Amino acid sequence: MKKLFLSVSVVLVLFVLTSCKKEYVDPIDEDNTSAIKFISLEASSYSVKVFDTVYIKAVVEGENLIYEWQKNSGTLKGSGNEVIYWGCYSCIGVNTITCKASNDSGHVSKSINIEVKTRY
């Protein structure tokens, strides 16, 4: 009888211990599925002559992204993660283009420099 009681007790203790084990779930993966990560911001050229075009592409990981582009001088055309840039004579020099990607979890941004040179 003691052996049976001991066996049943051991089985019950093992059952309680294994059933109470909680599986660890990384809260970042579970709760932050819309997190943003800026992978790259690249241009087809980083030095151009006046009125030559440069294609710029942002690679960003995340869901429901909204892109906002800014420049200190020159013209940007396009939307989303790809735009076209060109600079006129008043833009000669180094110009900064910034891409900001955002969603409900926050925002990230990255900048590149493009030099606009005279044609002559």
N, C-alpha and C positions, 0 to 999 in steps of 0.2 A: 504494500500500500504506500509506503514511503517513497519507493521508486516511481510509482505512478504519479504521486503528488509532485515530486521533484521534476519529473519530465514535463508535466503539464505546466508547472511554474516557469520552467526554462523557456518553453515554447511561447507562453504568454508574454514573458519579458522581452524575448526576441521580436515578437510581433509588435509590441508597443514601441520598441526602439526603432524598428525599421519603418513603421507606418508614420511616425512623427518626424521623420527626416524631411526637411524642406529643401527643395531644389533651388539653388541660387540662380537668380535671373538678374542679369546686368541691367540696372535701371536705365542706363543710357540707351540700350538697344530696345527696351520695352516701351519707354515713355517718350523717347526723342526720335521717332521715326522720320521726322521732317527736318532733322539737323542738316546744316549746310556745310559743305567743304569746298573751298576754292582750289581746284586742281591746277589750272594754268590760265594765263592770259598771254596770247601770242599774236604777233603781227607778221604779215607777209614780208615786211621790210621795216627796219628801224631807222633808216636814213633815206629820204626821198627828196626829189626836186619839187619846186613849187608846182602845184596843181596835179602832181602825180598821186594816184590813189594807193591806199594801204588798207588791206583787209585785216580786221582784228576779230579774233574769236576767243570767247571765254568758255572754259570748260569747268562747270560747277556741278557738284553732286548735291541733290536735294529734291524735294517734291514741291510742286506749285510755286516755282521760282518766278520772281519779278525782277527784271533787269533795269538798271538805271545807269546811263553812261554820261560822263562829264569830260570836258576838255578845257584847258586854259586858253587855247587859241585854235582856230581852224574850224572845220566843218565835219560833223558826224552825220551819216545817213544810215538808216536801218533800225532794227529793233531786235529784241530777244538777245540771244547770246552772240550774234554776229553783226558787226557794223563796218562801214567803209569810212575812212578818214582821208581828208586832204587839207592842205594848208595853202593860203595865198601869200602874196609878198609880205604882208604885215605879220605873217606867222613864221618868218625865217628865224631859225634858232631851235632850241629844244622845247618840245611841247609835251605835256603830260596828259595822258588819257587814263581815266579811271572807270572801272566797271564795278558796280555794286549790285550784288544779288541778294534778294531777301525773300523771306516767307514768314509764316507765323512764329517760327522758332527764333528768328533774329535775322542778322545780315552779316555778310562778309564782303570785302572789297579788295581789289588789287589794282595797281597802276603800272603803266609802262611809259617809257619816254620814246618819242619819235622826233628825229631831227629833220627839219625842213630846210633845204638848201636852195640857193638861187640857181636859176637855170643857166646863168652866164658866168 
